Amino acid sequence: MYLALWSGRSYPLGATWDGKGTNFALFSENATGVELCLFDAKGQETRLFLDESSDFVWHGYIPGIGPGQRYGFRVHGPYLPALGHRFNPAKLLIDPYAKAIDGDLVYGPEIFGYPLDAPEADLDCSHFDDSHLIPKAVVIDQSFDWENDQLLQIPWHETIIYETHVKGFTKLHPDIPEALRGTYAGLAHPAAIAHLQSIGITAVELLPVHIFLSHPGHLVDKGLSNYWGYDSINYFAPDTTYSSDKTLGGQVREFKQMVKALHAAGIEVILDVVYNHTGEGNHLGPTLCLRGIDNATYYRLEEDQPRYYMDFTGCGNSLNVRHPQVLKLIMDSLRYWVQEMHIDGFRFDLASALARELYAVDSLSAFFDIIHQDPVLSHVKLIAEPWDVGEGGYQVGQFPLLWSEWNGKYRDTVRDFWRGEDSKLAEFAYRFTGSSDLYGSRGRRPHASINFITAHDGFTLNDLVSYNQKHNLANGEENRDGESHNRSWNCGVEGETDNPEVLQLRERQKRNFLVTLMLSQGVPMLHGGDELGRSQQGNNNPYCQDNEISWSHWNLQDKDAEFLNFVRQLIYFRCQHPVFRRRKWFQGRAIHGSGVDDISWFNPDGSEMLEKQWHCSFAKAISIYLNGGEIGTYGPRGEQMIGESFLLFFNAHHGMIEFILPIRLQASTWRVEIDTNEPRFVEEEYLYTNSNPIPVTARSLVVLRHL
């Protein structure tokens, strides 16, 4: 069939349908030629050379080509790995700007740019064609009736994040039709949304949805898969495995419907994005996309040996964020997800890798400067995972304005406190009050701290209190993978047990963790399934477990149903009282010191904390007064923010401690609202005044409200 090929335009990149035909554009600075490859319904390939090149963008326009057309590219150029070039026109390449992908990658020796049996492996060029094994990009129609849907822009101080996996959240949900379970449509189902609303969630943070790969040998050959999805191969197309709509481009419509439904329910959508590396791996990985399009442009190569990749991620490669085209790719992707897909924000995986312009992490690198200036992206939620695996990669507290961070120090400190590990009370106090030591001096607010106890990477909350050691044999790596220092405590027995005392302690510890989390300043993040008592059987790295180890279970035991109700009450409690959701620091001064009216710190005997006590590592108990009348900020309509005041008793000691009301608070009446020794919020009227002792059970937390 004859196809007319016009010169077309160099912008926008990718495939753009205008109602009459489609423009194709691909950037490659070092290529000598580019072929556009069109595939019909039977897989028959038609190749067209793109003769036009403008500013290293190869482009062409074909009238009559429209939505549903499958395509790919073949890129010509030198195959010289020693110089960083890996062009190989025998390999069909996925368009990095494709908005939809059809088909799954089929593994075979053909997908590698070199013959697998070569003596020096990747130095030789393979001439095997792999088009029958490679997923095809799809031209799509972007039109969609959003019905006036807009970004919700929920204020940070009102945000409750729920980190979850599109598939794992609904795969076993009995009230969702089986055909929709584990899909975008499943997450948008009224039963799924009702659960999120019932516990007070304002934002779902989804593990990666960009189309990704599972690698042969390491996973596929073992019957495992890349369940988490941290190996993106395209940054525009939603992964097809999470779509119930199997028509060409149907996954895009279904994803938009999901966002629209969640927005209608008052829930934002945040995407976990992986712009630090791709699924093509190291120099021995397959040639699927960027490697074959322009390896030297898109990847960070060793300067003295460009055959090899610089690896700040532990995944074999790192994107070359120093190059303007790579920055453009990332920025175009981010803006696409905001403007076309209505995404409310992003969590950047291994974000420190994006800041590496040379070797050191630079918080004012070009990437962050561009984000700061961007009229679209500077107004959405930006969350950094502030570390990578390279030297100097741990950068908690070092990100610039507009950014919030996963606060790993919060997680570690709170875990240590409740398991009774020796640690300074000052550290715990800083974390509880929003980590002003990390964020306050850089002009940032408490919402810069994304507080969490557990996340996808590590133990679930249930396993955190049930296992001392990781149990990752199911991953097929002889238990070598995953973090070995988990700051967990099994409460006396490793794993499952029938011991009622151990079980009671574990449930109390779970309540301790979540009450601490929800009453801390900053933004709380709940790991999806923790509210249901989900266990991974001690596996702290289930990245490859696409099965019941990772999926949320909905048939709850009595204790799990009771805990779920406690979580609902707890989040509602946080939302009702502005003193737990401050937008500014406590007076902007040090967390401990005399004369501070909005917060005060006391010993269990009611005396004020002394300077030297903050540095004692053996102290396990503290009393905190939060003054709701001294919040010091205004509401959205200029109203003075005034709330109720609270007194919190923390006892991480192994024995019961009697707390005394501080002298200047004894004239007031205080009601017990929460006692984590109880599986539910306190309903009885337990009132305290004067110097009457208040018993606080070993390893528990009591919250008093001023009447």
ChimeraX attribute file (.defattr): number of C-alpha atoms within 10 A of each C-alpha:
attribute: neighborCount
match mode: 1-to-1
recipient: residues
	/A:1	4
	/A:2	5
	/A:3	11
	/A:4	11
	/A:5	16
	/A:6	15
	/A:7	16
	/A:8	17
	/A:9	18
	/A:10	21
	/A:11	15
	/A:12	15
	/A:13	21
	/A:14	20
	/A:15	27
	/A:16	23
	/A:17	20
	/A:18	13
	/A:19	12
	/A:20	10
	/A:21	14
	/A:22	23
	/A:23	26
	/A:24	27
	/A:25	28
	/A:26	26
	/A:27	24
	/A:28	26
	/A:29	17
	/A:30	18
	/A:31	19
	/A:32	11
	/A:33	17
	/A:34	27
	/A:35	20
	/A:36	23
	/A:37	20
	/A:38	20
	/A:39	18
	/A:40	12
	/A:41	9
	/A:42	6
	/A:43	12
	/A:44	10
	/A:45	17
	/A:46	15
	/A:47	15
	/A:48	17
	/A:49	17
	/A:50	22
	/A:51	14
	/A:52	18
	/A:53	20
	/A:54	12
	/A:55	9
	/A:56	14
	/A:57	21
	/A:58	27
	/A:59	30
	/A:60	24
	/A:61	21
	/A:62	18
	/A:63	16
	/A:64	13
	/A:65	19
	/A:66	21
	/A:67	20
	/A:68	19
	/A:69	19
	/A:70	24
	/A:71	27
	/A:72	25
	/A:73	26
	/A:74	24
	/A:75	26
	/A:76	22
	/A:77	19
	/A:78	15
	/A:79	21
	/A:80	16
	/A:81	20
	/A:82	14
	/A:83	16
	/A:84	25
	/A:85	22
	/A:86	29
	/A:87	26
	/A:88	26
	/A:89	23
	/A:90	20
	/A:91	29
	/A:92	29
	/A:93	29
	/A:94	24
	/A:95	29
	/A:96	23
	/A:97	22
	/A:98	22
	/A:99	25
	/A:100	26
	/A:101	27
	/A:102	22
	/A:103	13
	/A:104	15
	/A:105	17
	/A:106	14
	/A:107	17
	/A:108	11
	/A:109	16
	/A:110	23
	/A:111	26
	/A:112	24
	/A:113	32
	/A:114	25
	/A:115	19
	/A:116	16
	/A:117	10
	/A:118	12
	/A:119	9
	/A:120	10
	/A:121	15
	/A:122	23
	/A:123	19
	/A:124	17
	/A:125	20
	/A:126	22
	/A:127	15
	/A:128	17
	/A:129	17
	/A:130	21
	/A:131	21
	/A:132	15
	/A:133	17
	/A:134	21
	/A:135	20
	/A:136	28
	/A:137	30
	/A:138	25
	/A:139	26
	/A:140	23
	/A:141	17
	/A:142	14
	/A:143	8
	/A:144	12
	/A:145	10
	/A:146	14
	/A:147	7
	/A:148	6
	/A:149	13
	/A:150	15
	/A:151	19
	/A:152	18
	/A:153	13
	/A:154	17
	/A:155	10
	/A:156	18
	/A:157	20
	/A:158	19
	/A:159	22
	/A:160	25
	/A:161	25
	/A:162	25
	/A:163	23
	/A:164	21
	/A:165	28
	/A:166	25
	/A:167	27
	/A:168	25
	/A:169	23
	/A:170	29
	/A:171	25
	/A:172	18
	/A:173	21
	/A:174	13
	/A:175	13
	/A:176	20
	/A:177	13
	/A:178	13
	/A:179	12
	/A:180	21
	/A:181	26
	/A:182	24
	/A:183	27
	/A:184	30
	/A:185	28
	/A:186	27
	/A:187	27
	/A:188	25
	/A:189	20
	/A:190	16
	/A:191	16
	/A:192	19
	/A:193	18
	/A:194	13
	/A:195	12
	/A:196	20
	/A:197	16
	/A:198	15
	/A:199	20
	/A:200	22
	/A:201	23
	/A:202	21
	/A:203	24
	/A:204	24
	/A:205	24
	/A:206	20
	/A:207	23
	/A:208	25
	/A:209	26
	/A:210	23
	/A:211	23
	/A:212	26
	/A:213	20
	/A:214	20
	/A:215	20
	/A:216	16
	/A:217	11
	/A:218	15
	/A:219	15
	/A:220	14
	/A:221	10
	/A:222	11
	/A:223	13
	/A:224	21
	/A:225	21
	/A:226	19
	/A:227	21
	/A:228	23
	/A:229	23
	/A:230	25
	/A:231	23
	/A:232	24
	/A:233	22
	/A:234	25
	/A:235	27
	/A:236	26
	/A:237	26
	/A:238	23
	/A:239	24
	/A:240	25
	/A:241	18
	/A:242	22
	/A:243	25
	/A:244	18
	/A:245	19
	/A:246	11
	/A:247	10
	/A:248	20
	/A:249	25
	/A:250	17
	/A:251	27
	/A:252	26
	/A:253	18
	/A:254	20
	/A:255	23
	/A:256	21
	/A:257	19
	/A:258	21
	/A:259	25
	/A:260	26
	/A:261	19
	/A:262	24
	/A:263	22
	/A:264	13
	/A:265	16
	/A:266	15
	/A:267	26
	/A:268	27
	/A:269	24
	/A:270	24
	/A:271	22
	/A:272	22
	/A:273	22
	/A:274	24
	/A:275	25
	/A:276	27
	/A:277	28
	/A:278	25
	/A:279	25
	/A:280	23
	/A:281	20
	/A:282	19
	/A:283	22
	/A:284	16
	/A:285	19
	/A:286	22
	/A:287	27
	/A:288	24
	/A:289	23
	/A:290	24
	/A:291	26
	/A:292	30
	/A:293	33
	/A:294	22
	/A:295	25
	/A:296	24
	/A:297	24
	/A:298	24
	/A:299	27
	/A:300	25
	/A:301	23
	/A:302	13
	/A:303	12
	/A:304	9
	/A:305	13
	/A:306	20
	/A:307	21
	/A:308	21
	/A:309	21
	/A:310	21
	/A:311	23
	/A:312	25
	/A:313	21
	/A:314	14
	/A:315	17
	/A:316	19
	/A:317	24
	/A:318	25
	/A:319	27
	/A:320	25
	/A:321	27
	/A:322	20
	/A:323	16
	/A:324	13
	/A:325	16
	/A:326	17
	/A:327	20
	/A:328	14
	/A:329	19
	/A:330	19
	/A:331	16
	/A:332	16
	/A:333	19
	/A:334	20
	/A:335	17
	/A:336	16
	/A:337	18
	/A:338	18
	/A:339	14
	/A:340	13
	/A:341	21
	/A:342	22
	/A:343	25
	/A:344	28
	/A:345	25
	/A:346	22
	/A:347	24
	/A:348	22
	/A:349	24
	/A:350	23
	/A:351	26
	/A:352	29
	/A:353	30
	/A:354	28
	/A:355	23
	/A:356	23
	/A:357	19
	/A:358	12
	/A:359	14
	/A:360	14
	/A:361	23
	/A:362	19
	/A:363	19
	/A:364	15
	/A:365	16
	/A:366	19
	/A:367	21
	/A:368	19
	/A:369	12
	/A:370	16
	/A:371	18
	/A:372	17
	/A:373	10
	/A:374	13
	/A:375	11
	/A:376	13
	/A:377	21
	/A:378	16
	/A:379	15
	/A:380	20
	/A:381	21
	/A:382	20
	/A:383	24
	/A:384	23
	/A:385	23
	/A:386	23
	/A:387	23
	/A:388	22
	/A:389	15
	/A:390	18
	/A:391	11
	/A:392	12
	/A:393	21
	/A:394	18
	/A:395	18
	/A:396	19
	/A:397	25
	/A:398	18
	/A:399	26
	/A:400	17
	/A:401	16
	/A:402	20
	/A:403	22
	/A:404	27
	/A:405	26
	/A:406	24
	/A:407	25
	/A:408	20
	/A:409	19
	/A:410	24
	/A:411	20
	/A:412	18
	/A:413	22
	/A:414	25
	/A:415	22
	/A:416	19
	/A:417	25
	/A:418	23
	/A:419	19
	/A:420	18
	/A:421	18
	/A:422	13
	/A:423	18
	/A:424	18
	/A:425	21
	/A:426	17
	/A:427	19
	/A:428	21
	/A:429	20
	/A:430	20
	/A:431	26
	/A:432	21
	/A:433	21
	/A:434	28
	/A:435	28
	/A:436	26
	/A:437	15
	/A:438	20
	/A:439	24
	/A:440	18
	/A:441	11
	/A:442	14
	/A:443	9
	/A:444	21
	/A:445	25
	/A:446	26
	/A:447	28
	/A:448	29
	/A:449	30
	/A:450	25
	/A:451	29
	/A:452	26
	/A:453	25
	/A:454	24
	/A:455	19
	/A:456	18
	/A:457	15
	/A:458	22
	/A:459	28
	/A:460	26
	/A:461	29
	/A:462	24
	/A:463	30
	/A:464	27
	/A:465	28
	/A:466	26
	/A:467	24
	/A:468	21
	/A:469	22
	/A:470	24
	/A:471	20
	/A:472	20
	/A:473	13
	/A:474	15
	/A:475	23
	/A:476	15
	/A:477	11
	/A:478	10
	/A:479	15
	/A:480	13
	/A:481	17
	/A:482	20
	/A:483	13
	/A:484	13
	/A:485	9
	/A:486	18
	/A:487	19
	/A:488	21
	/A:489	22
	/A:490	21
	/A:491	20
	/A:492	17
	/A:493	16
	/A:494	15
	/A:495	16
	/A:496	14
	/A:497	11
	/A:498	8
	/A:499	10
	/A:500	9
	/A:501	10
	/A:502	18
	/A:503	20
	/A:504	16
	/A:505	19
	/A:506	22
	/A:507	20
	/A:508	22
	/A:509	26
	/A:510	23
	/A:511	26
	/A:512	23
	/A:513	22
	/A:514	23
	/A:515	22
	/A:516	20
	/A:517	24
	/A:518	26
	/A:519	23
	/A:520	25
	/A:521	30
	/A:522	33
	/A:523	28
	/A:524	26
	/A:525	24
	/A:526	25
	/A:527	22
	/A:528	27
	/A:529	24
	/A:530	23
	/A:531	23
	/A:532	23
	/A:533	23
	/A:534	22
	/A:535	22
	/A:536	22
	/A:537	19
	/A:538	25
	/A:539	27
	/A:540	25
	/A:541	23
	/A:542	24
	/A:543	20
	/A:544	21
	/A:545	20
	/A:546	16
	/A:547	15
	/A:548	13
	/A:549	18
	/A:550	26
	/A:551	25
	/A:552	26
	/A:553	20
	/A:554	19
	/A:555	12
	/A:556	14
	/A:557	11
	/A:558	9
	/A:559	15
	/A:560	18
	/A:561	16
	/A:562	15
	/A:563	23
	/A:564	21
	/A:565	18
	/A:566	22
	/A:567	24
	/A:568	18
	/A:569	17
	/A:570	22
	/A:571	21
	/A:572	16
	/A:573	17
	/A:574	19
	/A:575	19
	/A:576	13
	/A:577	17
	/A:578	20
	/A:579	25
	/A:580	23
	/A:581	23
	/A:582	24
	/A:583	21
	/A:584	20
	/A:585	24
	/A:586	22
	/A:587	14
	/A:588	11
	/A:589	11
	/A:590	12
	/A:591	20
	/A:592	18
	/A:593	14
	/A:594	12
	/A:595	8
	/A:596	14
	/A:597	14
	/A:598	18
	/A:599	22
	/A:600	20
	/A:601	24
	/A:602	22
	/A:603	20
	/A:604	24
	/A:605	17
	/A:606	19
	/A:607	15
	/A:608	17
	/A:609	18
	/A:610	14
	/A:611	12
	/A:612	7
	/A:613	14
	/A:614	17
	/A:615	14
	/A:616	14
	/A:617	14
	/A:618	14
	/A:619	20
	/A:620	20
	/A:621	20
	/A:622	22
	/A:623	26
	/A:624	18
	/A:625	19
	/A:626	21
	/A:627	19
	/A:628	21
	/A:629	16
	/A:630	19
	/A:631	25
	/A:632	16
	/A:633	14
	/A:634	12
	/A:635	9
	/A:636	8
	/A:637	6
	/A:638	8
	/A:639	9
	/A:640	14
	/A:641	17
	/A:642	18
	/A:643	16
	/A:644	16
	/A:645	22
	/A:646	24
	/A:647	25
	/A:648	21
	/A:649	28
	/A:650	26
	/A:651	28
	/A:652	26
	/A:653	20
	/A:654	13
	/A:655	11
	/A:656	14
	/A:657	22
	/A:658	14
	/A:659	24
	/A:660	24
	/A:661	26
	/A:662	22
	/A:663	13
	/A:664	10
	/A:665	17
	/A:666	16
	/A:667	13
	/A:668	12
	/A:669	14
	/A:670	23
	/A:671	19
	/A:672	21
	/A:673	20
	/A:674	22
	/A:675	22
	/A:676	26
	/A:677	21
	/A:678	15
	/A:679	17
	/A:680	19
	/A:681	18
	/A:682	15
	/A:683	9
	/A:684	9
	/A:685	10
	/A:686	11
	/A:687	15
	/A:688	20
	/A:689	16
	/A:690	16
	/A:691	16
	/A:692	12
	/A:693	15
	/A:694	17
	/A:695	13
	/A:696	22
	/A:697	20
	/A:698	17
	/A:699	25
	/A:700	27
	/A:701	26
	/A:702	24
	/A:703	21
	/A:704	21
	/A:705	17
	/A:706	17
	/A:707	11
